[in-house]
Amino acid sequence: MTLEEFISEKRAEVEAFKLRWLEAHHKAPEMYPLEMPEEDSGLWDEQFHDFDPQGGPFEIPEEE
């Protein structure tokens, strides 16, 4: 794998994360905010590292 292929793959993963996050935000904005507090900005890294680009949409709990 070349450096360019690696970068291209990572960009695709980031774009997939963004798309799924925005879809989840539309359904559950309180669970999937578009901004993290400055003191918790590392949460973006955690969310991205837990993200499976081959998986389905983010989980949205059923409303009771």
DACORDA-V905907 format. One record per backbone hydrogen bond with DSSP energy under -1.0 kcal/mol. NH is the residue of the N-H (numbers start at 1). CO is the residue of the C=O. Records with the same first field share a line. If there is no record, write none. Layout:
# DACORDA-V905907
NH->CO ; CO
This chain:
# DACORDA-V905907
6->2
7->3
8->4
9->5
10->6
11->7
12->8
13->9
14->10
15->11
16->12
17->13
18->14
19->15
20->16
21->17
22->18
23->19
24->20
25->21
26->22
27->23
28->24
31->28
32->28
40->37
41->38
43->40
44->41
46->42
47->43
48->44
49->45
50->46
55->52
